[in-house]
């Protein structure tokens, strides 16, 4: 993904990243989740969150 304004973040699962895509959606990477797997979360403004666990 081609993201802008990518920043390092601290999560309770370890270091992650957050940035914005070309449509203005926030994209968050976390190395873990409550299920234990890494998560890619896409937050659509004013709509919903899409979580992809892999």
C-alpha distance matrix in Angstrom:
0.0 3.8 6.0 9.7 12.7 11.2 14.4 16.0 17.8 20.7 20.9 23.9 22.0 21.2 18.7 15.2 12.6 11.9 10.1 9.8 7.5 9.5 11.8 12.9 11.8 11.8 9.4 11.5 11.6 15.3 16.9 19.5 20.9 24.4 24.1 23.2 19.8 16.4 14.6 11.3 12.6 11.5 14.4 15.4 18.0 21.5 20.6 19.4 17.1 15.1 15.3 14.1 16.3 16.3
3.8 0.0 3.8 7.0 10.4 9.9 13.5 15.8 18.1 21.3 22.1 25.4 23.9 22.7 19.7 16.4 13.2 12.0 9.3 8.6 6.5 7.6 10.8 11.7 11.8 12.0 10.4 12.9 13.6 17.3 19.2 22.0 23.5 27.1 27.1 26.1 22.9 19.4 17.5 14.1 14.9 13.3 15.5 16.2 18.1 21.8 21.5 20.9 18.9 17.6 18.1 17.4 19.7 19.8
6.0 3.8 0.0 3.8 6.9 6.5 10.2 12.9 15.0 18.4 19.4 22.9 21.9 20.6 17.5 14.1 10.5 8.8 5.7 5.3 4.8 7.1 10.0 9.6 9.7 9.1 8.1 10.5 11.8 15.5 17.9 20.6 22.0 25.5 26.0 25.1 22.3 18.6 16.5 13.1 13.3 11.8 13.4 14.4 15.9 19.7 19.8 19.2 17.2 16.6 17.1 17.0 19.3 20.0
9.7 7.0 3.8 0.0 3.8 5.5 9.1 12.5 14.8 18.5 20.0 23.7 23.2 21.6 18.3 15.2 11.4 9.2 5.7 5.2 6.3 7.7 10.6 9.4 10.4 9.7 9.9 12.0 13.9 17.3 19.9 22.7 24.0 27.4 28.4 27.5 24.9 21.2 19.0 15.9 15.5 13.9 14.6 15.4 16.0 19.8 20.6 20.6 18.9 18.9 19.6 20.1 22.3 23.2
12.7 10.4 6.9 3.8 0.0 3.8 6.3 10.0 12.3 16.1 18.1 21.8 21.8 19.9 16.5 13.8 10.1 8.0 5.3 6.4 9.1 10.9 13.3 11.0 11.8 10.1 10.6 11.8 13.7 16.7 19.4 22.1 23.5 26.8 28.2 27.2 25.0 21.3 19.3 16.6 16.1 14.9 15.2 16.5 16.6 20.2 21.4 21.3 19.5 20.0 20.4 21.2 23.0 24.2
11.2 9.9 6.5 5.5 3.8 0.0 3.8 7.0 9.6 13.3 15.2 19.0 18.5 16.5 13.0 10.3 6.6 5.5 4.2 7.2 9.7 12.4 14.7 12.7 12.4 10.0 9.2 9.4 10.6 13.4 15.8 18.8 20.5 23.9 25.2 23.9 21.7 17.9 16.3 13.9 14.1 13.7 14.7 16.7 17.5 21.1 21.8 20.9 18.6 18.6 18.4 18.8 20.2 21.2
14.4 13.5 10.2 9.1 6.3 3.8 0.0 3.8 6.4 10.1 12.6 16.3 16.3 14.1 10.5 8.5 5.6 5.4 6.4 9.9 12.9 15.9 17.7 15.2 14.6 11.5 10.7 9.7 10.5 12.4 14.7 17.5 19.3 22.6 24.3 22.8 21.2 17.6 16.3 14.6 14.7 15.1 15.7 18.3 18.8 22.1 22.9 21.8 19.3 19.7 19.0 19.7 20.6 21.7
16.0 15.8 12.9 12.5 10.0 7.0 3.8 0.0 3.8 7.0 9.8 13.4 13.3 10.6 7.0 5.9 4.6 6.6 9.1 12.8 15.7 18.9 20.6 18.2 17.0 13.5 12.1 9.9 9.6 10.4 12.2 15.0 17.2 20.4 22.2 20.3 19.1 15.6 15.0 14.2 14.8 16.1 17.1 20.1 20.9 24.0 24.5 22.9 20.0 20.2 18.8 19.3 19.5 20.4
17.8 18.1 15.0 14.8 12.3 9.6 6.4 3.8 0.0 3.8 6.5 10.1 10.7 8.6 5.8 5.1 5.4 6.9 10.3 13.8 16.9 20.4 21.4 18.7 17.0 13.3 12.0 9.1 9.1 8.9 11.0 13.1 14.8 17.6 19.9 18.3 17.6 14.5 13.8 13.5 13.6 15.4 15.9 19.3 20.0 22.7 23.1 21.3 18.3 18.9 17.4 18.3 18.3 19.7
20.7 21.3 18.4 18.5 16.1 13.3 10.1 7.0 3.8 0.0 3.8 6.9 8.0 6.0 4.7 6.0 8.2 10.1 13.8 17.3 20.2 23.8 24.6 22.0 19.8 16.1 14.7 11.2 10.5 8.8 10.2 11.6 13.2 15.7 18.3 16.5 16.5 14.0 13.9 14.7 14.9 17.3 17.9 21.5 22.3 24.6 24.8 22.6 19.5 20.1 18.0 19.0 18.3 19.6
20.9 22.1 19.4 20.0 18.1 15.2 12.6 9.8 6.5 3.8 0.0 3.8 5.2 5.2 5.9 6.5 9.3 11.0 14.8 17.9 20.6 24.3 24.7 22.2 19.6 15.9 14.3 10.5 9.7 7.0 8.5 8.8 9.7 12.0 14.7 13.3 13.6 11.7 11.5 13.0 13.1 16.0 16.6 20.4 21.5 23.4 23.2 20.7 17.4 17.9 15.5 16.6 15.6 17.3
23.9 25.4 22.9 23.7 21.8 19.0 16.3 13.4 10.1 6.9 3.8 0.0 3.8 5.6 8.3 9.7 12.8 14.6 18.4 21.4 23.9 27.7 27.8 25.5 22.6 19.0 17.3 13.6 12.3 9.0 9.4 8.3 8.8 10.1 13.1 11.7 13.1 12.2 12.6 14.9 15.2 18.4 19.0 22.8 24.0 25.6 25.1 22.3 19.1 19.5 16.7 17.7 16.1 17.7
22.0 23.9 21.9 23.2 21.8 18.5 16.3 13.3 10.7 8.0 5.2 3.8 0.0 3.8 7.1 8.4 12.0 14.3 18.0 21.2 23.2 27.0 27.4 25.4 22.4 19.0 16.6 12.8 10.6 6.9 6.1 5.1 6.9 9.0 11.1 8.9 9.9 8.9 10.3 13.0 14.1 17.7 19.0 22.8 24.6 26.4 25.6 22.5 19.0 18.6 15.4 15.6 13.5 14.6
21.2 22.7 20.6 21.6 19.9 16.5 14.1 10.6 8.6 6.0 5.2 5.6 3.8 0.0 3.8 6.5 10.2 13.2 16.9 20.4 22.6 26.3 27.2 25.2 22.6 19.0 16.6 12.8 10.4 7.4 6.3 7.5 10.2 12.7 14.6 11.9 12.2 10.4 11.8 13.9 15.3 18.5 20.0 23.8 25.4 27.6 27.1 24.3 20.7 20.4 17.4 17.4 15.6 16.2
18.7 19.7 17.5 18.3 16.5 13.0 10.5 7.0 5.8 4.7 5.9 8.3 7.1 3.8 0.0 3.8 7.1 10.4 13.9 17.6 19.9 23.6 24.8 22.7 20.5 16.9 14.5 11.1 8.9 7.1 7.1 9.6 12.4 15.4 17.1 14.6 14.1 11.3 12.2 13.2 14.6 17.3 18.8 22.5 23.9 26.5 26.3 23.8 20.4 20.0 17.5 17.5 16.4 16.9
15.2 16.4 14.1 15.2 13.8 10.3 8.5 5.9 5.1 6.0 6.5 9.7 8.4 6.5 3.8 0.0 3.8 7.1 10.6 14.1 16.2 20.0 21.1 19.2 16.8 13.3 10.8 7.4 5.4 4.8 6.4 9.2 11.6 15.0 16.5 14.5 13.2 9.9 9.7 9.9 11.2 13.7 15.4 18.9 20.6 23.4 23.0 20.6 17.2 16.8 14.6 14.6 14.1 15.0
12.6 13.2 10.5 11.4 10.1 6.6 5.6 4.6 5.4 8.2 9.3 12.8 12.0 10.2 7.1 3.8 0.0 3.8 6.9 10.6 12.8 16.5 17.8 15.9 14.0 10.6 8.2 5.8 5.2 7.0 9.4 12.2 14.2 17.7 19.1 17.5 15.6 12.0 10.9 9.7 10.5 12.0 13.6 16.8 18.3 21.4 21.4 19.4 16.3 16.0 14.5 14.8 15.2 16.2
11.9 12.0 8.8 9.2 8.0 5.5 5.4 6.6 6.9 10.1 11.0 14.6 14.3 13.2 10.4 7.1 3.8 0.0 3.8 7.3 10.1 13.7 14.7 12.4 10.5 7.1 5.6 4.4 6.4 8.9 12.1 14.4 15.5 18.8 20.3 19.4 17.5 14.0 11.9 9.8 9.4 9.8 10.7 13.6 14.8 18.0 18.3 16.8 14.0 14.3 13.7 14.7 16.0 17.6
10.1 9.3 5.7 5.7 5.3 4.2 6.4 9.1 10.3 13.8 14.8 18.4 18.0 16.9 13.9 10.6 6.9 3.8 0.0 3.8 6.8 10.1 11.5 9.4 8.4 5.8 5.4 6.7 9.0 12.2 15.3 17.7 18.7 22.0 23.3 22.5 20.3 16.6 14.3 11.4 10.7 9.8 10.6 12.6 13.5 17.1 17.6 16.8 14.6 14.9 15.1 16.0 17.9 19.4
9.8 8.6 5.3 5.2 6.4 7.2 9.9 12.8 13.8 17.3 17.9 21.4 21.2 20.4 17.6 14.1 10.6 7.3 3.8 0.0 3.8 6.7 7.8 5.7 5.5 4.6 5.8 8.8 11.6 15.0 18.2 20.3 20.9 24.0 25.1 24.8 22.4 18.9 16.1 12.8 11.5 9.3 9.5 10.4 11.1 14.9 15.6 15.4 13.9 14.3 15.5 16.6 19.1 20.8
7.5 6.5 4.8 6.3 9.1 9.7 12.9 15.7 16.9 20.2 20.6 23.9 23.2 22.6 19.9 16.2 12.8 10.1 6.8 3.8 0.0 3.8 5.5 5.4 5.5 6.6 7.0 10.5 12.9 16.6 19.5 21.6 22.2 25.3 25.9 25.7 22.9 19.5 16.7 13.0 12.0 9.3 10.3 10.3 11.8 15.5 15.6 15.5 14.2 13.9 15.4 16.1 19.0 20.4
9.5 7.6 7.1 7.7 10.9 12.4 15.9 18.9 20.4 23.8 24.3 27.7 27.0 26.3 23.6 20.0 16.5 13.7 10.1 6.7 3.8 0.0 3.8 5.5 7.5 9.7 10.7 14.3 16.7 20.4 23.3 25.4 25.9 28.9 29.4 29.3 26.4 23.1 20.3 16.5 15.5 12.4 12.9 11.9 12.8 16.4 16.7 17.4 16.7 16.5 18.5 19.1 22.2 23.5
11.8 10.8 10.0 10.6 13.3 14.7 17.7 20.6 21.4 24.6 24.7 27.8 27.4 27.2 24.8 21.1 17.8 14.7 11.5 7.8 5.5 3.8 0.0 3.8 5.6 9.0 10.8 14.6 17.4 20.9 24.0 25.6 25.5 28.2 28.8 29.2 26.5 23.5 20.2 16.5 14.7 11.2 10.9 9.0 9.8 13.0 13.3 14.4 14.5 14.7 17.3 18.4 21.9 23.6
12.9 11.7 9.6 9.4 11.0 12.7 15.2 18.2 18.7 22.0 22.2 25.5 25.4 25.2 22.7 19.2 15.9 12.4 9.4 5.7 5.4 5.5 3.8 0.0 3.8 6.5 9.3 12.8 16.1 19.3 22.7 24.3 24.1 26.8 27.9 28.2 25.8 22.7 19.4 15.9 13.7 10.4 9.3 7.9 7.7 11.4 12.4 13.5 13.4 14.4 16.8 18.5 21.7 23.8
11.8 11.8 9.7 10.4 11.8 12.4 14.6 17.0 17.0 19.8 19.6 22.6 22.4 22.6 20.5 16.8 14.0 10.5 8.4 5.5 5.5 7.5 5.6 3.8 0.0 3.8 6.4 9.8 13.2 16.3 19.7 20.9 20.6 23.2 24.1 24.6 22.3 19.4 15.9 12.5 10.1 6.6 5.7 5.1 6.4 10.1 10.3 10.5 9.8 10.7 13.0 14.9 18.1 20.4
11.8 12.0 9.1 9.7 10.1 10.0 11.5 13.5 13.3 16.1 15.9 19.0 19.0 19.0 16.9 13.3 10.6 7.1 5.8 4.6 6.6 9.7 9.0 6.5 3.8 0.0 3.8 6.6 10.2 13.1 16.7 18.0 17.8 20.5 21.9 22.0 20.0 16.9 13.6 10.5 8.1 5.8 5.1 6.9 8.0 11.5 11.8 11.2 9.5 10.5 11.9 13.8 16.5 18.8
9.4 10.4 8.1 9.9 10.6 9.2 10.7 12.1 12.0 14.7 14.3 17.3 16.6 16.6 14.5 10.8 8.2 5.6 5.4 5.8 7.0 10.7 10.8 9.3 6.4 3.8 0.0 3.8 6.9 10.2 13.5 15.1 15.4 18.4 19.4 19.2 16.8 13.5 10.4 7.1 5.7 4.6 6.4 9.0 11.2 14.5 14.0 12.4 9.7 9.5 9.9 11.0 13.4 15.4
11.5 12.9 10.5 12.0 11.8 9.4 9.7 9.9 9.1 11.2 10.5 13.6 12.8 12.8 11.1 7.4 5.8 4.4 6.7 8.8 10.5 14.3 14.6 12.8 9.8 6.6 3.8 0.0 3.8 6.6 10.1 11.7 12.2 15.4 16.6 16.1 14.1 10.8 8.0 5.8 5.0 6.4 8.2 11.6 13.6 16.5 15.9 13.8 10.5 10.3 9.3 10.4 11.9 13.9
11.6 13.6 11.8 13.9 13.7 10.6 10.5 9.6 9.1 10.5 9.7 12.3 10.6 10.4 8.9 5.4 5.2 6.4 9.0 11.6 12.9 16.7 17.4 16.1 13.2 10.2 6.9 3.8 0.0 3.8 6.7 8.9 10.4 14.0 14.8 13.6 11.3 7.7 5.9 4.7 6.4 9.0 11.5 14.9 17.2 20.0 19.1 16.5 13.0 11.9 9.8 9.7 10.1 11.4
15.3 17.3 15.5 17.3 16.7 13.4 12.4 10.4 8.9 8.8 7.0 9.0 6.9 7.4 7.1 4.8 7.0 8.9 12.2 15.0 16.6 20.4 20.9 19.3 16.3 13.1 10.2 6.6 3.8 0.0 3.8 5.5 7.3 10.9 12.1 10.6 9.0 5.8 5.2 6.5 8.2 11.5 13.6 17.2 19.5 21.8 20.8 17.9 14.2 13.3 10.5 10.5 9.6 11.0
16.9 19.2 17.9 19.9 19.4 15.8 14.7 12.2 11.0 10.2 8.5 9.4 6.1 6.3 7.1 6.4 9.4 12.1 15.3 18.2 19.5 23.3 24.0 22.7 19.7 16.7 13.5 10.1 6.7 3.8 0.0 3.8 7.3 10.8 11.3 8.7 7.2 4.4 6.4 8.7 11.2 14.7 17.1 20.7 23.1 25.5 24.2 21.1 17.4 16.0 12.7 11.8 9.8 10.0
19.5 22.0 20.6 22.7 22.1 18.8 17.5 15.0 13.1 11.6 8.8 8.3 5.1 7.5 9.6 9.2 12.2 14.4 17.7 20.3 21.6 25.4 25.6 24.3 20.9 18.0 15.1 11.7 8.9 5.5 3.8 0.0 3.8 7.1 7.7 5.3 5.0 4.2 6.2 9.6 11.5 15.3 17.4 21.0 23.5 25.3 23.8 20.4 16.7 15.5 11.9 11.3 8.7 9.6
20.9 23.5 22.0 24.0 23.5 20.5 19.3 17.2 14.8 13.2 9.7 8.8 6.9 10.2 12.4 11.6 14.2 15.5 18.7 20.9 22.2 25.9 25.5 24.1 20.6 17.8 15.4 12.2 10.4 7.3 7.3 3.8 0.0 3.8 5.2 4.9 5.6 6.1 6.5 10.0 10.9 14.6 16.3 19.8 22.2 23.5 21.8 18.3 14.8 13.8 10.3 10.5 8.1 10.1
24.4 27.1 25.5 27.4 26.8 23.9 22.6 20.4 17.6 15.7 12.0 10.1 9.0 12.7 15.4 15.0 17.7 18.8 22.0 24.0 25.3 28.9 28.2 26.8 23.2 20.5 18.4 15.4 14.0 10.9 10.8 7.1 3.8 0.0 3.8 5.4 7.8 9.6 9.9 13.2 13.6 17.1 18.3 21.7 23.9 24.7 22.8 19.2 16.1 15.5 12.2 12.8 10.3 12.5
24.1 27.1 26.0 28.4 28.2 25.2 24.3 22.2 19.9 18.3 14.7 13.1 11.1 14.6 17.1 16.5 19.1 20.3 23.3 25.1 25.9 29.4 28.8 27.9 24.1 21.9 19.4 16.6 14.8 12.1 11.3 7.7 5.2 3.8 0.0 3.8 5.8 8.8 9.6 13.2 14.2 17.7 19.5 22.6 25.3 26.2 23.9 20.2 17.0 15.6 12.0 11.7 8.6 10.1
23.2 26.1 25.1 27.5 27.2 23.9 22.8 20.3 18.3 16.5 13.3 11.7 8.9 11.9 14.6 14.5 17.5 19.4 22.5 24.8 25.7 29.3 29.2 28.2 24.6 22.0 19.2 16.1 13.6 10.6 8.7 5.3 4.9 5.4 3.8 0.0 3.8 6.9 9.1 12.9 14.7 18.4 20.5 23.9 26.6 27.9 25.9 22.2 18.7 17.2 13.4 12.5 9.0 9.5
19.8 22.9 22.3 24.9 25.0 21.7 21.2 19.1 17.6 16.5 13.6 13.1 9.9 12.2 14.1 13.2 15.6 17.5 20.3 22.4 22.9 26.4 26.5 25.8 22.3 20.0 16.8 14.1 11.3 9.0 7.2 5.0 5.6 7.8 5.8 3.8 0.0 3.8 6.4 10.0 12.4 16.0 18.7 21.9 24.9 26.5 24.4 20.8 17.2 15.1 11.3 9.5 5.9 5.8
16.4 19.4 18.6 21.2 21.3 17.9 17.6 15.6 14.5 14.0 11.7 12.2 8.9 10.4 11.3 9.9 12.0 14.0 16.6 18.9 19.5 23.1 23.5 22.7 19.4 16.9 13.5 10.8 7.7 5.8 4.4 4.2 6.1 9.6 8.8 6.9 3.8 0.0 3.8 7.0 9.9 13.5 16.3 19.7 22.6 24.7 22.8 19.5 15.7 13.6 10.1 8.3 5.7 5.8
14.6 17.5 16.5 19.0 19.3 16.3 16.3 15.0 13.8 13.9 11.5 12.6 10.3 11.8 12.2 9.7 10.9 11.9 14.3 16.1 16.7 20.3 20.2 19.4 15.9 13.6 10.4 8.0 5.9 5.2 6.4 6.2 6.5 9.9 9.6 9.1 6.4 3.8 0.0 3.8 6.2 9.8 12.6 15.9 18.9 20.9 19.0 15.7 12.0 10.0 6.5 5.6 4.5 6.6
11.3 14.1 13.1 15.9 16.6 13.9 14.6 14.2 13.5 14.7 13.0 14.9 13.0 13.9 13.2 9.9 9.7 9.8 11.4 12.8 13.0 16.5 16.5 15.9 12.5 10.5 7.1 5.8 4.7 6.5 8.7 9.6 10.0 13.2 13.2 12.9 10.0 7.0 3.8 0.0 3.8 6.7 10.0 13.1 16.2 18.6 16.9 13.9 10.3 8.2 5.8 5.1 6.5 8.4
12.6 14.9 13.3 15.5 16.1 14.1 14.7 14.8 13.6 14.9 13.1 15.2 14.1 15.3 14.6 11.2 10.5 9.4 10.7 11.5 12.0 15.5 14.7 13.7 10.1 8.1 5.7 5.0 6.4 8.2 11.2 11.5 10.9 13.6 14.2 14.7 12.4 9.9 6.2 3.8 0.0 3.8 6.4 9.8 12.7 14.9 13.3 10.4 6.7 5.6 4.4 6.2 8.6 11.4
11.5 13.3 11.8 13.9 14.9 13.7 15.1 16.1 15.4 17.3 16.0 18.4 17.7 18.5 17.3 13.7 12.0 9.8 9.8 9.3 9.3 12.4 11.2 10.4 6.6 5.8 4.6 6.4 9.0 11.5 14.7 15.3 14.6 17.1 17.7 18.4 16.0 13.5 9.8 6.7 3.8 0.0 3.8 6.4 9.6 12.2 10.7 8.5 5.7 5.1 6.5 8.4 11.6 14.2
14.4 15.5 13.4 14.6 15.2 14.7 15.7 17.1 15.9 17.9 16.6 19.0 19.0 20.0 18.8 15.4 13.6 10.7 10.6 9.5 10.3 12.9 10.9 9.3 5.7 5.1 6.4 8.2 11.5 13.6 17.1 17.4 16.3 18.3 19.5 20.5 18.7 16.3 12.6 10.0 6.4 3.8 0.0 3.8 6.3 8.7 7.8 6.3 4.5 6.4 8.7 11.5 14.5 17.5
15.4 16.2 14.4 15.4 16.5 16.7 18.3 20.1 19.3 21.5 20.4 22.8 22.8 23.8 22.5 18.9 16.8 13.6 12.6 10.4 10.3 11.9 9.0 7.9 5.1 6.9 9.0 11.6 14.9 17.2 20.7 21.0 19.8 21.7 22.6 23.9 21.9 19.7 15.9 13.1 9.8 6.4 3.8 0.0 3.8 6.3 5.4 5.6 6.2 8.1 11.3 13.9 17.3 20.2
18.0 18.1 15.9 16.0 16.6 17.5 18.8 20.9 20.0 22.3 21.5 24.0 24.6 25.4 23.9 20.6 18.3 14.8 13.5 11.1 11.8 12.8 9.8 7.7 6.4 8.0 11.2 13.6 17.2 19.5 23.1 23.5 22.2 23.9 25.3 26.6 24.9 22.6 18.9 16.2 12.7 9.6 6.3 3.8 0.0 3.8 5.5 7.4 8.9 11.5 14.5 17.5 20.6 23.6
21.5 21.8 19.7 19.8 20.2 21.1 22.1 24.0 22.7 24.6 23.4 25.6 26.4 27.6 26.5 23.4 21.4 18.0 17.1 14.9 15.5 16.4 13.0 11.4 10.1 11.5 14.5 16.5 20.0 21.8 25.5 25.3 23.5 24.7 26.2 27.9 26.5 24.7 20.9 18.6 14.9 12.2 8.7 6.3 3.8 0.0 3.8 6.9 9.6 12.7 15.9 19.1 22.2 25.5
20.6 21.5 19.8 20.6 21.4 21.8 22.9 24.5 23.1 24.8 23.2 25.1 25.6 27.1 26.3 23.0 21.4 18.3 17.6 15.6 15.6 16.7 13.3 12.4 10.3 11.8 14.0 15.9 19.1 20.8 24.2 23.8 21.8 22.8 23.9 25.9 24.4 22.8 19.0 16.9 13.3 10.7 7.8 5.4 5.5 3.8 0.0 3.8 7.2 9.9 13.4 16.5 19.7 23.0
19.4 20.9 19.2 20.6 21.3 20.9 21.8 22.9 21.3 22.6 20.7 22.3 22.5 24.3 23.8 20.6 19.4 16.8 16.8 15.4 15.5 17.4 14.4 13.5 10.5 11.2 12.4 13.8 16.5 17.9 21.1 20.4 18.3 19.2 20.2 22.2 20.8 19.5 15.7 13.9 10.4 8.5 6.3 5.6 7.4 6.9 3.8 0.0 3.8 6.7 9.9 13.2 16.2 19.6
17.1 18.9 17.2 18.9 19.5 18.6 19.3 20.0 18.3 19.5 17.4 19.1 19.0 20.7 20.4 17.2 16.3 14.0 14.6 13.9 14.2 16.7 14.5 13.4 9.8 9.5 9.7 10.5 13.0 14.2 17.4 16.7 14.8 16.1 17.0 18.7 17.2 15.7 12.0 10.3 6.7 5.7 4.5 6.2 8.9 9.6 7.2 3.8 0.0 3.8 6.4 9.9 12.7 16.2
15.1 17.6 16.6 18.9 20.0 18.6 19.7 20.2 18.9 20.1 17.9 19.5 18.6 20.4 20.0 16.8 16.0 14.3 14.9 14.3 13.9 16.5 14.7 14.4 10.7 10.5 9.5 10.3 11.9 13.3 16.0 15.5 13.8 15.5 15.6 17.2 15.1 13.6 10.0 8.2 5.6 5.1 6.4 8.1 11.5 12.7 9.9 6.7 3.8 0.0 3.8 6.6 9.9 13.1
15.3 18.1 17.1 19.6 20.4 18.4 19.0 18.8 17.4 18.0 15.5 16.7 15.4 17.4 17.5 14.6 14.5 13.7 15.1 15.5 15.4 18.5 17.3 16.8 13.0 11.9 9.9 9.3 9.8 10.5 12.7 11.9 10.3 12.2 12.0 13.4 11.3 10.1 6.5 5.8 4.4 6.5 8.7 11.3 14.5 15.9 13.4 9.9 6.4 3.8 0.0 3.8 6.4 9.8
14.1 17.4 17.0 20.1 21.2 18.8 19.7 19.3 18.3 19.0 16.6 17.7 15.6 17.4 17.5 14.6 14.8 14.7 16.0 16.6 16.1 19.1 18.4 18.5 14.9 13.8 11.0 10.4 9.7 10.5 11.8 11.3 10.5 12.8 11.7 12.5 9.5 8.3 5.6 5.1 6.2 8.4 11.5 13.9 17.5 19.1 16.5 13.2 9.9 6.6 3.8 0.0 3.8 6.5
16.3 19.7 19.3 22.3 23.0 20.2 20.6 19.5 18.3 18.3 15.6 16.1 13.5 15.6 16.4 14.1 15.2 16.0 17.9 19.1 19.0 22.2 21.9 21.7 18.1 16.5 13.4 11.9 10.1 9.6 9.8 8.7 8.1 10.3 8.6 9.0 5.9 5.7 4.5 6.5 8.6 11.6 14.5 17.3 20.6 22.2 19.7 16.2 12.7 9.9 6.4 3.8 0.0 3.8
16.3 19.8 20.0 23.2 24.2 21.2 21.7 20.4 19.7 19.6 17.3 17.7 14.6 16.2 16.9 15.0 16.2 17.6 19.4 20.8 20.4 23.5 23.6 23.8 20.4 18.8 15.4 13.9 11.4 11.0 10.0 9.6 10.1 12.5 10.1 9.5 5.8 5.8 6.6 8.4 11.4 14.2 17.5 20.2 23.6 25.5 23.0 19.6 16.2 13.1 9.8 6.5 3.8 0.0
